[in-house]
Every structure is written in structure tokens, then in C-alpha cells.
Amino acid sequence: MDSAARRSSGGLFEGIYRVVMRRNSVYVTFIIAGAFLGERAVDYGVHKLWEYNNVGKRYEDIPTLGQRQPEE
């Protein structure tokens, strides 16, 4: 196999690895962006799960809370 054939025989993960690991700045940017996006996804998921499990128990779900009774 010559070097051109060897280069094109890599799989998807090998291609991504070559693109991300080529320069340290790209690798660090990839890690920071991945951590930020991962944190946002986990935060959104946990928030939705908490809201789903606490329907009817939240402050917003109680209609008379915070309202004054009409004075007669």
C-alpha cells in the first residue's frame, strides 16, 4: 500500500481524531466547547426532569398563593 491509499483508508473516528488533534489550540477549543455544551444539555435535562416530577407542588402551580382575599 502506498501512503495515499493508507491515508484514505481511515475511518470516521480516525478522521475526526486527525482534525481535532492536529493542533493544540483546536484540541483545547474542542474540549472547552464540549464541556460548555455538555453542561448546558445536562442542566436543561435535569431542569425538565425536576419540573416533570414536581408538577402541582411548585409556587407557580398554586393559584391562591400570593393573592389577597377580597375585603368585605
Predicted model as a PDB file, atoms N, CA, C, CB and O in Angstrom, pLDDT in the B-factor column:
MODEL        1                                                                  
ATOM      1  N   MET A   1       0.841  -1.189   0.000  1.00 47.00           N  
ATOM      2  CA  MET A   1       0.000   0.000   0.000  1.00 47.00           C  
ATOM      3  C   MET A   1       0.881   1.246   0.000  1.00 47.00           C  
ATOM      4  CB  MET A   1      -0.954   0.002   1.221  1.00 47.00           C  
ATOM      5  O   MET A   1       1.827   1.340   0.782  1.00 47.00           O  
ATOM      6  N   ASP A   2       0.579   2.179  -0.856  1.00 50.00           N  
ATOM      7  CA  ASP A   2       1.344   3.414  -0.825  1.00 50.00           C  
ATOM      8  C   ASP A   2       0.745   4.365   0.216  1.00 50.00           C  
ATOM      9  CB  ASP A   2       1.371   4.077  -2.227  1.00 50.00           C  
ATOM     10  O   ASP A   2      -0.296   4.069   0.803  1.00 50.00           O  
ATOM     11  N   SER A   3       1.394   5.493   0.440  1.00 52.00           N  
ATOM     12  CA  SER A   3       0.975   6.399   1.515  1.00 52.00           C  
ATOM     13  C   SER A   3      -0.377   7.054   1.225  1.00 52.00           C  
ATOM     14  CB  SER A   3       2.033   7.478   1.728  1.00 52.00           C  
ATOM     15  O   SER A   3      -1.122   7.336   2.163  1.00 52.00           O  
ATOM     16  N   ALA A   4      -0.722   7.308  -0.057  1.00 54.00           N  
ATOM     17  CA  ALA A   4      -2.014   7.918  -0.388  1.00 54.00           C  
ATOM     18  C   ALA A   4      -3.156   6.954  -0.074  1.00 54.00           C  
ATOM     19  CB  ALA A   4      -2.056   8.328  -1.877  1.00 54.00           C  
ATOM     20  O   ALA A   4      -4.188   7.373   0.450  1.00 54.00           O  
ATOM     21  N   ALA A   5      -2.987   5.684  -0.384  1.00 51.00           N  
ATOM     22  CA  ALA A   5      -4.027   4.697  -0.098  1.00 51.00           C  
ATOM     23  C   ALA A   5      -4.164   4.491   1.403  1.00 51.00           C  
ATOM     24  CB  ALA A   5      -3.715   3.359  -0.794  1.00 51.00           C  
ATOM     25  O   ALA A   5      -5.269   4.295   1.909  1.00 51.00           O  
ATOM     26  N   ARG A   6      -3.052   4.533   2.108  1.00 53.00           N  
ATOM     27  CA  ARG A   6      -3.084   4.353   3.551  1.00 53.00           C  
ATOM     28  C   ARG A   6      -3.806   5.515   4.221  1.00 53.00           C  
ATOM     29  CB  ARG A   6      -1.663   4.216   4.106  1.00 53.00           C  
ATOM     30  O   ARG A   6      -4.524   5.322   5.203  1.00 53.00           O  
ATOM     31  N   ARG A   7      -3.616   6.724   3.691  1.00 55.00           N  
ATOM     32  CA  ARG A   7      -4.258   7.909   4.255  1.00 55.00           C  
ATOM     33  C   ARG A   7      -5.774   7.874   4.087  1.00 55.00           C  
ATOM     34  CB  ARG A   7      -3.699   9.161   3.607  1.00 55.00           C  
ATOM     35  O   ARG A   7      -6.498   8.281   4.995  1.00 55.00           O  
ATOM     36  N   SER A   8      -6.263   7.402   2.961  1.00 58.00           N  
ATOM     37  CA  SER A   8      -7.694   7.416   2.685  1.00 58.00           C  
ATOM     38  C   SER A   8      -8.423   6.230   3.304  1.00 58.00           C  
ATOM     39  CB  SER A   8      -7.927   7.432   1.199  1.00 58.00           C  
ATOM     40  O   SER A   8      -9.653   6.193   3.270  1.00 58.00           O  
ATOM     41  N   SER A   9      -7.712   5.265   3.866  1.00 64.00           N  
ATOM     42  CA  SER A   9      -8.366   4.084   4.399  1.00 64.00           C  
ATOM     43  C   SER A   9      -8.851   4.259   5.835  1.00 64.00           C  
ATOM     44  CB  SER A   9      -7.432   2.923   4.327  1.00 64.00           C  
ATOM     45  O   SER A   9      -9.450   3.337   6.389  1.00 64.00           O  
ATOM     46  N   GLY A  10      -8.609   5.422   6.457  1.00 76.00           N  
ATOM     47  CA  GLY A  10      -9.037   5.650   7.830  1.00 76.00           C  
ATOM     48  C   GLY A  10     -10.536   5.777   7.948  1.00 76.00           C  
ATOM     49  O   GLY A  10     -11.209   6.179   6.999  1.00 76.00           O  
ATOM     50  N   GLY A  11     -11.063   5.436   9.109  1.00 90.00           N  
ATOM     51  CA  GLY A  11     -12.494   5.519   9.335  1.00 90.00           C  
ATOM     52  C   GLY A  11     -12.902   6.915   9.778  1.00 90.00           C  
ATOM     53  O   GLY A  11     -12.103   7.851   9.773  1.00 90.00           O  
ATOM     54  N   LEU A  12     -14.148   7.026  10.154  1.00 90.00           N  
ATOM     55  CA  LEU A  12     -14.712   8.307  10.578  1.00 90.00           C  
ATOM     56  C   LEU A  12     -14.014   8.828  11.829  1.00 90.00           C  
ATOM     57  CB  LEU A  12     -16.215   8.169  10.835  1.00 90.00           C  
ATOM     58  O   LEU A  12     -13.632   9.997  11.889  1.00 90.00           O  
ATOM     59  N   PHE A  13     -13.848   7.960  12.831  1.00 88.00           N  
ATOM     60  CA  PHE A  13     -13.227   8.395  14.076  1.00 88.00           C  
ATOM     61  C   PHE A  13     -11.762   8.790  13.875  1.00 88.00           C  
ATOM     62  CB  PHE A  13     -13.329   7.293  15.119  1.00 88.00           C  
ATOM     63  O   PHE A  13     -11.261   9.710  14.522  1.00 88.00           O  
ATOM     64  N   GLU A  14     -11.107   8.101  12.995  1.00 90.00           N  
ATOM     65  CA  GLU A  14      -9.716   8.439  12.715  1.00 90.00           C  
ATOM     66  C   GLU A  14      -9.616   9.804  12.037  1.00 90.00           C  
ATOM     67  CB  GLU A  14      -9.069   7.358  11.835  1.00 90.00           C  
ATOM     68  O   GLU A  14      -8.691  10.568  12.311  1.00 90.00           O  
ATOM     69  N   GLY A  15     -10.562  10.109  11.155  1.00 89.00           N  
ATOM     70  CA  GLY A  15     -10.584  11.420  10.506  1.00 89.00           C  
ATOM     71  C   GLY A  15     -10.878  12.533  11.497  1.00 89.00           C  
ATOM     72  O   GLY A  15     -10.240  13.585  11.465  1.00 89.00           O  
ATOM     73  N   ILE A  16     -11.844  12.303  12.378  1.00 85.00           N  
ATOM     74  CA  ILE A  16     -12.144  13.303  13.406  1.00 85.00           C  
ATOM     75  C   ILE A  16     -10.942  13.494  14.323  1.00 85.00           C  
ATOM     76  CB  ILE A  16     -13.385  12.886  14.227  1.00 85.00           C  
ATOM     77  O   ILE A  16     -10.599  14.620  14.683  1.00 85.00           O  
ATOM     78  N   TYR A  17     -10.310  12.399  14.694  1.00 86.00           N  
ATOM     79  CA  TYR A  17      -9.118  12.467  15.547  1.00 86.00           C  
ATOM     80  C   TYR A  17      -8.030  13.300  14.881  1.00 86.00           C  
ATOM     81  CB  TYR A  17      -8.589  11.053  15.855  1.00 86.00           C  
ATOM     82  O   TYR A  17      -7.395  14.128  15.533  1.00 86.00           O  
ATOM     83  N   ARG A  18      -7.813  13.082  13.578  1.00 87.00           N  
ATOM     84  CA  ARG A  18      -6.779  13.843  12.874  1.00 87.00           C  
ATOM     85  C   ARG A  18      -7.117  15.330  12.825  1.00 87.00           C  
ATOM     86  CB  ARG A  18      -6.598  13.302  11.455  1.00 87.00           C  
ATOM     87  O   ARG A  18      -6.225  16.168  12.957  1.00 87.00           O  
ATOM     88  N   VAL A  19      -8.404  15.673  12.634  1.00 87.00           N  
ATOM     89  CA  VAL A  19      -8.798  17.079  12.549  1.00 87.00           C  
ATOM     90  C   VAL A  19      -8.671  17.764  13.907  1.00 87.00           C  
ATOM     91  CB  VAL A  19     -10.237  17.202  12.028  1.00 87.00           C  
ATOM     92  O   VAL A  19      -8.168  18.884  13.996  1.00 87.00           O  
ATOM     93  N   VAL A  20      -9.126  17.094  14.961  1.00 85.00           N  
ATOM     94  CA  VAL A  20      -9.139  17.713  16.290  1.00 85.00           C  
ATOM     95  C   VAL A  20      -7.747  17.758  16.904  1.00 85.00           C  
ATOM     96  CB  VAL A  20     -10.087  16.957  17.217  1.00 85.00           C  
ATOM     97  O   VAL A  20      -7.384  18.744  17.547  1.00 85.00           O  
ATOM     98  N   MET A  21      -6.975  16.714  16.715  1.00 85.00           N  
ATOM     99  CA  MET A  21      -5.675  16.618  17.394  1.00 85.00           C  
ATOM    100  C   MET A  21      -4.518  17.221  16.595  1.00 85.00           C  
ATOM    101  CB  MET A  21      -5.369  15.176  17.692  1.00 85.00           C  
ATOM    102  O   MET A  21      -3.365  17.144  17.018  1.00 85.00           O  
ATOM    103  N   ARG A  22      -4.819  17.808  15.464  1.00 86.00           N  
ATOM    104  CA  ARG A  22      -3.739  18.347  14.643  1.00 86.00           C  
ATOM    105  C   ARG A  22      -3.001  19.483  15.340  1.00 86.00           C  
ATOM    106  CB  ARG A  22      -4.288  18.830  13.317  1.00 86.00           C  
ATOM    107  O   ARG A  22      -1.774  19.556  15.289  1.00 86.00           O  
ATOM    108  N   ARG A  23      -3.744  20.361  15.986  1.00 88.00           N  
ATOM    109  CA  ARG A  23      -3.125  21.488  16.684  1.00 88.00           C  
ATOM    110  C   ARG A  23      -3.665  21.548  18.098  1.00 88.00           C  
ATOM    111  CB  ARG A  23      -3.386  22.826  15.940  1.00 88.00           C  
ATOM    112  O   ARG A  23      -4.824  21.213  18.344  1.00 88.00           O  
ATOM    113  N   ASN A  24      -2.836  21.969  19.013  1.00 90.00           N  
ATOM    114  CA  ASN A  24      -3.232  22.050  20.416  1.00 90.00           C  
ATOM    115  C   ASN A  24      -4.361  23.057  20.611  1.00 90.00           C  
ATOM    116  CB  ASN A  24      -2.033  22.429  21.288  1.00 90.00           C  
ATOM    117  O   ASN A  24      -5.251  22.828  21.430  1.00 90.00           O  
ATOM    118  N   SER A  25      -4.343  24.165  19.877  1.00 89.00           N  
ATOM    119  CA  SER A  25      -5.395  25.170  20.037  1.00 89.00           C  
ATOM    120  C   SER A  25      -6.758  24.624  19.623  1.00 89.00           C  
ATOM    121  CB  SER A  25      -5.064  26.416  19.219  1.00 89.00           C  
ATOM    122  O   SER A  25      -7.766  24.953  20.248  1.00 89.00           O  
ATOM    123  N   VAL A  26      -6.804  23.799  18.583  1.00 88.00           N  
ATOM    124  CA  VAL A  26      -8.063  23.199  18.153  1.00 88.00           C  
ATOM    125  C   VAL A  26      -8.538  22.192  19.201  1.00 88.00           C  
ATOM    126  CB  VAL A  26      -7.903  22.514  16.770  1.00 88.00           C  
ATOM    127  O   VAL A  26      -9.732  22.118  19.492  1.00 88.00           O  
ATOM    128  N   TYR A  27      -7.623  21.427  19.763  1.00 90.00           N  
ATOM    129  CA  TYR A  27      -7.967  20.444  20.779  1.00 90.00           C  
ATOM    130  C   TYR A  27      -8.530  21.125  22.035  1.00 90.00           C  
ATOM    131  CB  TYR A  27      -6.734  19.599  21.137  1.00 90.00           C  
ATOM    132  O   TYR A  27      -9.548  20.687  22.571  1.00 90.00           O  
ATOM    133  N   VAL A  28      -7.885  22.173  22.496  1.00 92.00           N  
ATOM    134  CA  VAL A  28      -8.344  22.885  23.692  1.00 92.00           C  
ATOM    135  C   VAL A  28      -9.701  23.533  23.429  1.00 92.00           C  
ATOM    136  CB  VAL A  28      -7.310  23.956  24.124  1.00 92.00           C  
ATOM    137  O   VAL A  28     -10.576  23.492  24.293  1.00 92.00           O  
ATOM    138  N   THR A  29      -9.890  24.126  22.259  1.00 91.00           N  
ATOM    139  CA  THR A  29     -11.177  24.721  21.904  1.00 91.00           C  
ATOM    140  C   THR A  29     -12.266  23.659  21.862  1.00 91.00           C  
ATOM    141  CB  THR A  29     -11.084  25.440  20.551  1.00 91.00           C  
ATOM    142  O   THR A  29     -13.379  23.897  22.331  1.00 91.00           O  
ATOM    143  N   PHE A  30     -11.958  22.488  21.303  1.00 91.00           N  
ATOM    144  CA  PHE A  30     -12.906  21.383  21.240  1.00 91.00           C  
ATOM    145  C   PHE A  30     -13.310  20.933  22.637  1.00 91.00           C  
ATOM    146  CB  PHE A  30     -12.310  20.213  20.460  1.00 91.00           C  
ATOM    147  O   PHE A  30     -14.490  20.680  22.880  1.00 91.00           O  
ATOM    148  N   ILE A  31     -12.367  20.828  23.550  1.00 94.00           N  
ATOM    149  CA  ILE A  31     -12.648  20.394  24.920  1.00 94.00           C  
ATOM    150  C   ILE A  31     -13.500  21.431  25.647  1.00 94.00           C  
ATOM    151  CB  ILE A  31     -11.334  20.147  25.692  1.00 94.00           C  
ATOM    152  O   ILE A  31     -14.470  21.070  26.313  1.00 94.00           O  
ATOM    153  N   ILE A  32     -13.154  22.713  25.529  1.00 96.00           N  
ATOM    154  CA  ILE A  32     -13.899  23.773  26.221  1.00 96.00           C  
ATOM    155  C   ILE A  32     -15.318  23.876  25.664  1.00 96.00           C  
ATOM    156  CB  ILE A  32     -13.171  25.134  26.084  1.00 96.00           C  
ATOM    157  O   ILE A  32     -16.276  23.973  26.431  1.00 96.00           O  
ATOM    158  N   ALA A  33     -15.459  23.854  24.348  1.00 96.00           N  
ATOM    159  CA  ALA A  33     -16.794  23.924  23.742  1.00 96.00           C  
ATOM    160  C   ALA A  33     -17.622  22.690  24.108  1.00 96.00           C  
ATOM    161  CB  ALA A  33     -16.685  24.053  22.207  1.00 96.00           C  
ATOM    162  O   ALA A  33     -18.819  22.809  24.371  1.00 96.00           O  
ATOM    163  N   GLY A  34     -17.007  21.522  24.127  1.00 95.00           N  
ATOM    164  CA  GLY A  34     -17.714  20.311  24.513  1.00 95.00           C  
ATOM    165  C   GLY A  34     -18.169  20.346  25.959  1.00 95.00           C  
ATOM    166  O   GLY A  34     -19.274  19.906  26.275  1.00 95.00           O  
ATOM    167  N   ALA A  35     -17.323  20.869  26.842  1.00 97.00           N  
ATOM    168  CA  ALA A  35     -17.701  20.980  28.254  1.00 97.00           C  
ATOM    169  C   ALA A  35     -18.847  21.969  28.420  1.00 97.00           C  
ATOM    170  CB  ALA A  35     -16.492  21.415  29.108  1.00 97.00           C  
ATOM    171  O   ALA A  35     -19.777  21.718  29.186  1.00 97.00           O  
ATOM    172  N   PHE A  36     -18.787  23.081  27.715  1.00 97.00           N  
ATOM    173  CA  PHE A  36     -19.849  24.084  27.818  1.00 97.00           C  
ATOM    174  C   PHE A  36     -21.175  23.534  27.298  1.00 97.00           C  
ATOM    175  CB  PHE A  36     -19.465  25.352  27.042  1.00 97.00           C  
ATOM    176  O   PHE A  36     -22.204  23.664  27.961  1.00 97.00           O  
ATOM    177  N   LEU A  37     -21.153  22.925  26.125  1.00 97.00           N  
ATOM    178  CA  LEU A  37     -22.387  22.387  25.546  1.00 97.00           C  
ATOM    179  C   LEU A  37     -22.912  21.206  26.359  1.00 97.00           C  
ATOM    180  CB  LEU A  37     -22.150  21.958  24.094  1.00 97.00           C  
ATOM    181  O   LEU A  37     -24.124  21.047  26.511  1.00 97.00           O  
ATOM    182  N   GLY A  38     -22.022  20.389  26.875  1.00 98.00           N  
ATOM    183  CA  GLY A  38     -22.443  19.271  27.716  1.00 98.00           C  
ATOM    184  C   GLY A  38     -23.089  19.747  29.001  1.00 98.00           C  
ATOM    185  O   GLY A  38     -24.087  19.183  29.450  1.00 98.00           O  
ATOM    186  N   GLU A  39     -22.521  20.784  29.592  1.00 98.00           N  
ATOM    187  CA  GLU A  39     -23.090  21.348  30.819  1.00 98.00           C  
ATOM    188  C   GLU A  39     -24.478  21.910  30.564  1.00 98.00           C  
ATOM    189  CB  GLU A  39     -22.178  22.442  31.385  1.00 98.00           C  
ATOM    190  O   GLU A  39     -25.388  21.721  31.371  1.00 98.00           O  
ATOM    191  N   ARG A  40     -24.640  22.597  29.447  1.00 98.00           N  
ATOM    192  CA  ARG A  40     -25.951  23.158  29.100  1.00 98.00           C  
ATOM    193  C   ARG A  40     -26.982  22.052  28.883  1.00 98.00           C  
ATOM    194  CB  ARG A  40     -25.844  24.032  27.838  1.00 98.00           C  
ATOM    195  O   ARG A  40     -28.125  22.175  29.323  1.00 98.00           O  
ATOM    196  N   ALA A  41     -26.586  20.979  28.211  1.00 98.00           N  
ATOM    197  CA  ALA A  41     -27.503  19.874  27.948  1.00 98.00           C  
ATOM    198  C   ALA A  41     -27.914  19.175  29.242  1.00 98.00           C  
ATOM    199  CB  ALA A  41     -26.862  18.869  26.991  1.00 98.00           C  
ATOM    200  O   ALA A  41     -29.089  18.857  29.424  1.00 98.00           O  
ATOM    201  N   VAL A  42     -26.968  18.933  30.135  1.00 98.00           N  
ATOM    202  CA  VAL A  42     -27.278  18.281  31.406  1.00 98.00           C  
ATOM    203  C   VAL A  42     -28.156  19.187  32.262  1.00 98.00           C  
ATOM    204  CB  VAL A  42     -25.983  17.915  32.163  1.00 98.00           C  
ATOM    205  O   VAL A  42     -29.104  18.715  32.889  1.00 98.00           O  
ATOM    206  N   ASP A  43     -27.852  20.480  32.295  1.00 98.00           N  
ATOM    207  CA  ASP A  43     -28.655  21.425  33.075  1.00 98.00           C  
ATOM    208  C   ASP A  43     -30.087  21.471  32.567  1.00 98.00           C  
ATOM    209  CB  ASP A  43     -28.036  22.826  33.026  1.00 98.00           C  
ATOM    210  O   ASP A  43     -31.023  21.466  33.367  1.00 98.00           O  
ATOM    211  N   TYR A  44     -30.273  21.515  31.267  1.00 98.00           N  
ATOM    212  CA  TYR A  44     -31.613  21.539  30.675  1.00 98.00           C  
ATOM    213  C   TYR A  44     -32.367  20.248  31.001  1.00 98.00           C  
ATOM    214  CB  TYR A  44     -31.526  21.736  29.143  1.00 98.00           C  
ATOM    215  O   TYR A  44     -33.539  20.289  31.377  1.00 98.00           O  
ATOM    216  N   GLY A  45     -31.702  19.120  30.858  1.00 97.00           N  
ATOM    217  CA  GLY A  45     -32.339  17.841  31.127  1.00 97.00           C  
ATOM    218  C   GLY A  45     -32.750  17.672  32.576  1.00 97.00           C  
ATOM    219  O   GLY A  45     -33.850  17.198  32.859  1.00 97.00           O  
ATOM    220  N   VAL A  46     -31.879  18.055  33.497  1.00 98.00           N  
ATOM    221  CA  VAL A  46     -32.195  17.940  34.918  1.00 98.00           C  
ATOM    222  C   VAL A  46     -33.321  18.892  35.288  1.00 98.00           C  
ATOM    223  CB  VAL A  46     -30.952  18.224  35.777  1.00 98.00           C  
ATOM    224  O   VAL A  46     -34.189  18.544  36.089  1.00 98.00           O  
ATOM    225  N   HIS A  47     -33.316  20.094  34.712  1.00 96.00           N  
ATOM    226  CA  HIS A  47     -34.377  21.068  34.988  1.00 96.00           C  
ATOM    227  C   HIS A  47     -35.733  20.539  34.520  1.00 96.00           C  
ATOM    228  CB  HIS A  47     -34.067  22.414  34.303  1.00 96.00           C  
ATOM    229  O   HIS A  47     -36.720  20.633  35.251  1.00 96.00           O  
ATOM    230  N   LYS A  48     -35.787  19.990  33.317  1.00 96.00           N  
ATOM    231  CA  LYS A  48     -37.041  19.448  32.806  1.00 96.00           C  
ATOM    232  C   LYS A  48     -37.501  18.243  33.634  1.00 96.00           C  
ATOM    233  CB  LYS A  48     -36.885  19.050  31.332  1.00 96.00           C  
ATOM    234  O   LYS A  48     -38.696  18.097  33.891  1.00 96.00           O  
ATOM    235  N   LEU A  49     -36.586  17.393  34.046  1.00 97.00           N  
ATOM    236  CA  LEU A  49     -36.927  16.247  34.882  1.00 97.00           C  
ATOM    237  C   LEU A  49     -37.473  16.709  36.234  1.00 97.00           C  
ATOM    238  CB  LEU A  49     -35.698  15.344  35.080  1.00 97.00           C  
ATOM    239  O   LEU A  49     -38.446  16.143  36.732  1.00 97.00           O  
ATOM    240  N   TRP A  50     -36.860  17.722  36.827  1.00 95.00           N  
ATOM    241  CA  TRP A  50     -37.323  18.258  38.108  1.00 95.00           C  
ATOM    242  C   TRP A  50     -38.722  18.852  37.962  1.00 95.00           C  
ATOM    243  CB  TRP A  50     -36.340  19.326  38.639  1.00 95.00           C  
ATOM    244  O   TRP A  50     -39.584  18.622  38.811  1.00 95.00           O  
ATOM    245  N   GLU A  51     -38.954  19.613  36.891  1.00 92.00           N  
ATOM    246  CA  GLU A  51     -40.284  20.187  36.671  1.00 92.00           C  
ATOM    247  C   GLU A  51     -41.323  19.092  36.458  1.00 92.00           C  
ATOM    248  CB  GLU A  51     -40.266  21.138  35.465  1.00 92.00           C  
ATOM    249  O   GLU A  51     -42.436  19.196  36.973  1.00 92.00           O  
ATOM    250  N   TYR A  52     -40.987  18.060  35.719  1.00 93.00           N  
ATOM    251  CA  TYR A  52     -41.914  16.957  35.458  1.00 93.00           C  
ATOM    252  C   TYR A  52     -42.291  16.245  36.757  1.00 93.00           C  
ATOM    253  CB  TYR A  52     -41.293  15.958  34.464  1.00 93.00           C  
ATOM    254  O   TYR A  52     -43.454  15.893  36.951  1.00 93.00           O  
ATOM    255  N   ASN A  53     -41.324  16.029  37.643  1.00 93.00           N  
ATOM    256  CA  ASN A  53     -41.576  15.321  38.893  1.00 93.00           C  
ATOM    257  C   ASN A  53     -42.264  16.188  39.943  1.00 93.00           C  
ATOM    258  CB  ASN A  53     -40.284  14.797  39.446  1.00 93.00           C  
ATOM    259  O   ASN A  53     -42.791  15.647  40.915  1.00 93.00           O  
ATOM    260  N   ASN A  54     -42.279  17.502  39.787  1.00 90.00           N  
ATOM    261  CA  ASN A  54     -42.831  18.383  40.801  1.00 90.00           C  
ATOM    262  C   ASN A  54     -44.024  19.192  40.312  1.00 90.00           C  
ATOM    263  CB  ASN A  54     -41.771  19.309  41.289  1.00 90.00           C  
ATOM    264  O   ASN A  54     -44.308  20.257  40.862  1.00 90.00           O  
ATOM    265  N   VAL A  55     -44.719  18.718  39.307  1.00 87.00           N  
ATOM    266  CA  VAL A  55     -45.903  19.414  38.812  1.00 87.00           C  
ATOM    267  C   VAL A  55     -46.949  19.437  39.921  1.00 87.00           C  
ATOM    268  CB  VAL A  55     -46.465  18.729  37.524  1.00 87.00           C  
ATOM    269  O   VAL A  55     -47.249  18.410  40.529  1.00 87.00           O  
ATOM    270  N   GLY A  56     -47.500  20.622  40.176  1.00 82.00           N  
ATOM    271  CA  GLY A  56     -48.506  20.784  41.206  1.00 82.00           C  
ATOM    272  C   GLY A  56     -47.942  21.130  42.567  1.00 82.00           C  
ATOM    273  O   GLY A  56     -48.699  21.477  43.474  1.00 82.00           O  
ATOM    274  N   LYS A  57     -46.639  21.047  42.732  1.00 84.00           N  
ATOM    275  CA  LYS A  57     -46.008  21.339  44.016  1.00 84.00           C  
ATOM    276  C   LYS A  57     -45.226  22.649  43.981  1.00 84.00           C  
ATOM    277  CB  LYS A  57     -45.088  20.199  44.416  1.00 84.00           C  
ATOM    278  O   LYS A  57     -44.729  23.106  45.010  1.00 84.00           O  
ATOM    279  N   ARG A  58     -45.117  23.235  42.830  1.00 82.00           N  
ATOM    280  CA  ARG A  58     -44.324  24.454  42.695  1.00 82.00           C  
ATOM    281  C   ARG A  58     -45.141  25.687  43.058  1.00 82.00           C  
ATOM    282  CB  ARG A  58     -43.786  24.584  41.271  1.00 82.00           C  
ATOM    283  O   ARG A  58     -46.371  25.647  43.066  1.00 82.00           O  
ATOM    284  N   TYR A  59     -44.456  26.769  43.356  1.00 80.00           N  
ATOM    285  CA  TYR A  59     -45.089  28.030  43.707  1.00 80.00           C  
ATOM    286  C   TYR A  59     -46.014  28.502  42.590  1.00 80.00           C  
ATOM    287  CB  TYR A  59     -44.032  29.092  44.005  1.00 80.00           C  
ATOM    288  O   TYR A  59     -47.109  28.998  42.852  1.00 80.00           O  
ATOM    289  N   GLU A  60     -45.573  28.346  41.350  1.00 78.00           N  
ATOM    290  CA  GLU A  60     -46.367  28.801  40.211  1.00 78.00           C  
ATOM    291  C   GLU A  60     -47.650  27.998  40.031  1.00 78.00           C  
ATOM    292  CB  GLU A  60     -45.545  28.726  38.949  1.00 78.00           C  
ATOM    293  O   GLU A  60     -48.589  28.478  39.396  1.00 78.00           O  
ATOM    294  N   ASP A  61     -47.706  26.792  40.573  1.00 78.00           N  
ATOM    295  CA  ASP A  61     -48.864  25.919  40.379  1.00 78.00           C  
ATOM    296  C   ASP A  61     -49.977  26.153  41.397  1.00 78.00           C  
ATOM    297  CB  ASP A  61     -48.429  24.485  40.443  1.00 78.00           C  
ATOM    298  O   ASP A  61     -51.075  25.620  41.235  1.00 78.00           O  
ATOM    299  N   ILE A  62     -49.719  26.931  42.431  1.00 78.00           N  
ATOM    300  CA  ILE A  62     -50.723  27.170  43.466  1.00 78.00           C  
ATOM    301  C   ILE A  62     -51.432  28.476  43.128  1.00 78.00           C  
ATOM    302  CB  ILE A  62     -50.074  27.224  44.901  1.00 78.00           C  
ATOM    303  O   ILE A  62     -50.819  29.539  43.224  1.00 78.00           O  
ATOM    304  N   PRO A  63     -52.712  28.430  42.735  1.00 76.00           N  
ATOM    305  CA  PRO A  63     -53.377  29.635  42.210  1.00 76.00           C  
ATOM    306  C   PRO A  63     -53.651  30.704  43.269  1.00 76.00           C  
ATOM    307  CB  PRO A  63     -54.678  29.246  41.562  1.00 76.00           C  
ATOM    308  O   PRO A  63     -53.639  31.889  42.935  1.00 76.00           O  
ATOM    309  N   THR A  64     -53.895  30.341  44.520  1.00 75.00           N  
ATOM    310  CA  THR A  64     -54.282  31.350  45.513  1.00 75.00           C  
ATOM    311  C   THR A  64     -53.090  31.902  46.280  1.00 75.00           C  
ATOM    312  CB  THR A  64     -55.278  30.763  46.488  1.00 75.00           C  
ATOM    313  O   THR A  64     -53.260  32.819  47.083  1.00 75.00           O  
ATOM    314  N   LEU A  65     -51.901  31.381  46.061  1.00 67.00           N  
ATOM    315  CA  LEU A  65     -50.738  31.844  46.792  1.00 67.00           C  
ATOM    316  C   LEU A  65     -50.331  33.239  46.330  1.00 67.00           C  
ATOM    317  CB  LEU A  65     -49.580  30.867  46.622  1.00 67.00           C  
ATOM    318  O   LEU A  65     -50.167  33.487  45.135  1.00 67.00           O  
ATOM    319  N   GLY A  66     -50.174  34.124  47.271  1.00 60.00           N  
ATOM    320  CA  GLY A  66     -49.750  35.481  46.944  1.00 60.00           C  
ATOM    321  C   GLY A  66     -50.890  36.418  46.593  1.00 60.00           C  
ATOM    322  O   GLY A  66     -50.651  37.578  46.255  1.00 60.00           O  
ATOM    323  N   GLN A  67     -52.110  35.944  46.667  1.00 64.00           N  
ATOM    324  CA  GLN A  67     -53.254  36.795  46.372  1.00 64.00           C  
ATOM    325  C   GLN A  67     -53.981  37.150  47.664  1.00 64.00           C  
ATOM    326  CB  GLN A  67     -54.211  36.100  45.383  1.00 64.00           C  
ATOM    327  O   GLN A  67     -54.152  36.302  48.539  1.00 64.00           O  
ATOM    328  N   ARG A  68     -54.397  38.368  47.777  1.00 65.00           N  
ATOM    329  CA  ARG A  68     -55.152  38.794  48.963  1.00 65.00           C  
ATOM    330  C   ARG A  68     -56.604  38.412  48.811  1.00 65.00           C  
ATOM    331  CB  ARG A  68     -55.022  40.312  49.190  1.00 65.00           C  
ATOM    332  O   ARG A  68     -57.158  38.420  47.712  1.00 65.00           O  
ATOM    333  N   GLN A  69     -57.209  38.080  49.928  1.00 65.00           N  
ATOM    334  CA  GLN A  69     -58.633  37.806  49.929  1.00 65.00           C  
ATOM    335  C   GLN A  69     -59.398  39.109  49.777  1.00 65.00           C  
ATOM    336  CB  GLN A  69     -59.052  37.072  51.216  1.00 65.00           C  
ATOM    337  O   GLN A  69     -58.987  40.118  50.350  1.00 65.00           O  
ATOM    338  N   PRO A  70     -60.469  39.129  49.043  1.00 65.00           N  
ATOM    339  CA  PRO A  70     -61.235  40.392  48.892  1.00 65.00           C  
ATOM    340  C   PRO A  70     -61.833  40.829  50.228  1.00 65.00           C  
ATOM    341  CB  PRO A  70     -62.369  40.224  47.837  1.00 65.00           C  
ATOM    342  O   PRO A  70     -62.437  40.032  50.947  1.00 65.00           O  
ATOM    343  N   GLU A  71     -61.652  42.101  50.540  1.00 67.00           N  
ATOM    344  CA  GLU A  71     -62.200  42.640  51.780  1.00 67.00           C  
ATOM    345  C   GLU A  71     -63.664  42.968  51.603  1.00 67.00           C  
ATOM    346  CB  GLU A  71     -61.427  43.883  52.225  1.00 67.00           C  
ATOM    347  O   GLU A  71     -64.067  43.522  50.580  1.00 67.00           O  
ATOM    348  N   GLU A  72     -64.462  42.624  52.604  1.00 62.00           N  
ATOM    349  CA  GLU A  72     -65.900  42.870  52.511  1.00 62.00           C  
ATOM    350  C   GLU A  72     -66.297  44.066  53.316  1.00 62.00           C  
ATOM    351  CB  GLU A  72     -66.682  41.667  52.967  1.00 62.00           C  
ATOM    352  O   GLU A  72     -67.475  44.421  53.353  1.00 62.00           O  
TER     353      GLU A  72                                                      
ENDMDL                                                                          
END                                                                             
